[in-house]
Amino acid sequence: MNYIEGGVCAAKGFSANGLNCGINPDKNKNDLCMVYSDVLCNTAAVYTQNKVKGSPIVVTKRNLALSKGKSQAVIANSKNANTANADGEQKAMKMCELTAKVLGIKPEQVIVASTGVIGEVLPIEPIEKSIRVLADGLSYSGNAEAVNAIMTTDTVPKEVAVQFMLDGKLCTIGGMAKGSGMIHPNMATTLNFITTDVAITCEMLQKALSETVITTYNCLTVDGDTSTNDMISVMANGLADNKTIACENENYTVFKTALHDVLEKLTIMLAKDGEGATKLIECTCSGAKDLSTAITVAKSVVRSPLVKSGIFGSDANWGRILCAIGYAEADFDINKVNVDVSSSAGEIVACRNGLVVEFSEEKAKEILSQDEIYIHINLHDGDSSAKAWGCDLTYDYVRINGDYRS
Amino acid sequence: MNYIEGGVCAAKGFSANGLNCGINPDKNKNDLCMVYSDVLCNTAAVYTQNKVKGSPIVVTKRNLALSKGKSQAVIANSKNANTANADGEQKAMKMCELTAKVLGIKPEQVIVASTGVIGEVLPIEPIEKSIRVLADGLSYSGNAEAVNAIMTTDTVPKEVAVQFMLDGKLCTIGGMAKGSGMIHPNMATTLNFITTDVAITCEMLQKALSETVITTYNCLTVDGDTSTNDMISVMANGLADNKTIACENENYTVFKTALHDVLEKLTIMLAKDGEGATKLIECTCSGAKDLSTAITVAKSVVRSPLVKSGIFGSDANWGRILCAIGYAEADFDINKVNVDVSSSAGEIVACRNGLVVEFSEEKAKEILSQDEIYIHINLHDGDSSAKAWGCDLTYDYVRINGDYRS
């Protein structure tokens, strides 16, 4: 697996662009982007499980049903979620129509997404006025402009791309994502647009995506809030010219491994850039009797506000980790649980057999003072393991969210 | 129902005391308390559901099983949770033995509780040295000394007592509680000691307690962390001389209503004094098809870090409330949901039929700037309703928990 630049434009035939159309009064920040494939793509998507579904989610789902999973473009805006508004669906459909018109494709071949404040009416005029300029500026190196447009409280753009071989053909998967608050498991967290030139059927693409999100995006938690607008879409245009993947063969396994890599990398970037975060927390739960138990325990720890704020303060309060393991809704024997904590400064034994062990405060402080903290839990109850990612809880999280709208 | 002073000493025959025995180096803060009843009490208790159970929880459970629900004293310390230590049970049993000896009762008639840091060995010597002085100082007006001893990050003591008549006899229920972080539903949140002079069987007392916690303590959430040591105990000594309540008669209903009042008052005090809190948030969900749905939805809103930090900043981000309703794991039609928000400064319509409605920013800001915020949700799907309580998420929560141990 070879990592390259290019994000959402890394795969063959994908161009992108972004600009400020005026939804965001800050003219230096893009608020609208377009991604386009030279040819029609097989498409898979996973959506938020929140009962309140953003209007773009509703429209995208309907589009992909109508087009039988064929898409050719993405249109996405930030600063306004176009959700919980009476005219939301109408506006989201209008965004698709405008995009389809300038690109000469059908409206149902457009994936539409919005992120930002919920419950404020989306002004459609700025999009209408800018759509032509946006399309005219599509470029095979436009990924940076595009990713800038989906950032909200994100402090860094999140892009990744990998290359690998299938049937002797060079294949690429690239993508971009936005965070960074309102992120929690059990849904297709945040906005994520993945593009690939691999030839694969809609069915196998959806299977690969659905299986991969379980151990990547759905293991990410920043604040326990499950957003209304979150979505991952994968567009596969087949331009790599491999033999179309249509069953669970060896090529499918290679593709799925690459997709997992891309999604895991983006997940870690999202965790690290959680609102106000100063530290990444990665929790691995091994020795679980099944995957679901491993995921539940690992997530419980990275979600705990007490663990998160303790790690912010580099406070070696192992009892809080044990406590969060203990209230995870999973079945295991707490008296067999071991916990170790590590970082680039070393590793320390925290708990053995469900009991906190004595440790050097000095060493613990040094380990916890690094910016990537790894918590290792062993349940000693089986062979399954899983990782979950989160970040520390800081003053800045409160500052950002005490006044997000303004 | 008549509210009176006296807390845990308000009911006939209950004395209490508290002192600093040295577990807490701050000599101005009590860290050990005793509550004593002149006669043996029928006892009910509810415990944490965390798999990591504090050693005092294990020992209290065993004691009440051995004594067939009879207790006569409480011994409790703060600053150290005596949990996740190899010698925890031994130490908790020792606390009961020491208490029993100075009071001339049996060890299994003692309720033991500890709160504080998890995973640090509890020094027993300070307790051993002070137990005689503690018992000698028991007083029918010792409630203030006792409640001071169970406070940790609490900023105010939490006591309540009510009086009512049964069979022409004056009856009293009193209690004390401690918060204020690591508080979350689905368990007997925090340390709570309730005393009453009502005559009631163990069975009916447990029934009343178990039913009442569902709509009081279990509807409280400060940070979503379910602690290891939390417990509510109710001791009933029968000195009010009413006819012993032994079935669900009218007197049972009066008693249960009074118990509910006491627990609800303490719950609200705990929410208001949540770690770092500047505002109480009370969320009422009505129009639910059943109680469980109402509780789930109300809790989901008061638990949301985004709702909590938004209210801290007096930010009228109704979309976040709607979002938290939407991810509650309950069955209802989001398109029928109405939300109103109120405080002492007035009431404002936030959502109608699942959509955010236009509102005056100025009025919303004024309403949200008060220190008690009420969120009213109507699901329009039935006749059940429930309340949940929480607090805002502030810089101080992060400060307190970034460095709790030191």
Interface residues (C-beta under 8 A of the other chain):
Chain A: Q49 N50 K51 V52 K53 A81 T83 A84 N85 A86 V117 I118 G119 E120 G181 M182 H184 D223 G224 D225 T226 S227 T228 R303 S304 P305 L306 S309 G310 F312 G313 D315 A316 N317 W318 G319 R320 L322 C323 A324 I325 G326 Y327 A328 F332 I334 C351 G354 L355 V356 L393 T394 Y395 Y397 V398 R399 N401 G402 D403 Y404 R405 S406
Chain B: Q49 N50 K51 V52 K53 A81 T83 A84 N85 A86 V117 I118 G119 E120 G181 M182 H184 D223 G224 D225 T226 S227 T228 R303 S304 P305 L306 S309 G310 F312 G313 D315 A316 N317 W318 G319 R320 L322 C323 A324 I325 G326 Y327 A328 F332 I334 C351 G354 L355 V356 L393 T394 Y395 Y397 V398 R399 N401 G402 D403 Y404 R405 S406
